[in-house]
Amino acid sequence: MSHGYATYGDDPEFSQDYYAEPAEQARRDLDELFEAVDGLRAADDRLGQDVADLAERLETGGAHQQQDRLDVLGRRLERLQQQVQALERAVRVSDGVPQVNLDDVGAETRALAAEAARWDDLHKELVTKEQRARYAEEIAHLDSVRSALSQCDGDLLDVIGVLASTDRASRARGDAESRLRALTTRRRTLLDEEIPAAVSAADQAKLALREADAVEARVVPQLERAERAWHDLQVRLRTRITDALGSNALLPAWFGHALGVAPPPGTSGDAWIRTAASVLAYRVTFGVTDQALPLGPPAGEGADTTERRWTWRARLESDLDALSV
């Protein structure tokens, strides 16, 4: 196979014997790699059959020990599969298959990722619908207590009318006097406490709504830019992944560990490519360069797992688990 190097067959100084031994050694190394892959595949098949047999026994009433053995065999099977993948990768590299670095997306794509990453922080600046509803309640409460004062004044006029038209010894007058005391106390409470507090709360709510409107006018255009950046980023990364798949190039190890080497058939392929693009977007956004772990190391002890990075990671882990079902 020619790799574009110069040939020396016609050079009288060229010694065929000099190059024969290294070439023969390379061929032997490659043959050994193929034999190792074949051996691991055979072991993989045997172990897979053992796992299937044990699973069948468990379904028909196996014991706890068989469950433990099934767990052990499952872990061994996973390790064997990883070794097969690693050896197959080594064989393809030795055979000169080109490798693609999906993480090398360029400055423009990284800028898109940075713009898209602003969405969460920008969205946090907006006043939520629930907060706006509370402000509206504060404003409405002022109208409510003012209406209560009007009702109290009307009731007081009625009571005064009763007092003016009844005899001192009558029962109706005694009831009216008791009601007069209660209404007077209620009116004083409204004027001295409830209405001033409601006025202050309503003024603060109106100010907060004006500020919220100003923030919304400033932030919404930036949110729209971040949303467009996310859409463009997804399109770019999906295209990058599909182009790499179509070129038959060797995908990064982290990609194979997380997603395999090709999308599944049917409608599941759409979810697969969306998840693949999102995993790559995560790597680009947070500068993950780990070649084995698709999402990089997990959150360290004491990390705030409510931060966007870790909540996004948790969603991606769930999506990846769903793909393997």
Buried (B, 14 or more C-beta within 10 A) or exposed (E): EEEEEEEEEEEEEEEEEEEEEEEEEEEEEBEEBBEBBEEBBEBBEEBBEBBEEBBEBBEEEBEEEBBEBBEEBBEBBEEBBBBBBBBBBBBBEEEEEEEBEBBEBEEEBBEBBBBBBBBBEBEEEBBEEEBBEEBEEBBEBBEEBBEBBEEBEEBBEEBEEBBEEBEEEEEEBEEBBEBBEEBEEBBEEBEEEBBEEBEEBBEEBBEBBEEBEEBBEEBEEBBEBBEEBBEBBBEBBBEBBBEBBEEEBBBBBBBBBBBBEEBEEEEEEEBBBEBBBBBBBBBBBBEBEEEEBBBBEEEEEEEEEEEBBBEBBEEBBEBBEEBEE
